[in-house]
Structures are given as structure tokens and as C-alpha cells.
């Protein structure tokens, strides 16, 4: 899926799902995002936005 607008919106509400949508598989970026979301919401959102926009 390559719809960036949808991915950015999902990154704001469900960051791990946005990373999964961008990568298409569960990899290290997904697990890093899960850990960041557990540590706090904002780090997970920022990481998801980074993955989606880069």
C-alpha cells in the first residue's frame, strides 16, 4: 500500500499498524515501534511518521 495520506493518519492513531502497512511485513522496525509505543505514545508516533515518510 502506497497511500501516504492514509499511512500518516494511521501513524497518528495506531503507529505499529502504520509501520506494518509501509513495510508489508513484521520486521525490526515494527518491533522497535512496539517498544517505543510501550515506553510512551509520542516516541512511537514519531518513529512511525519517520518510517512512513522516509
Protein Blocks (a to p, Z undefined) as FASTA:
>chain_A
ZZfklmmmmmmmmmmlmmmmmnopacfklmmmmmmmmnomklmmmmmmmmmmZZ
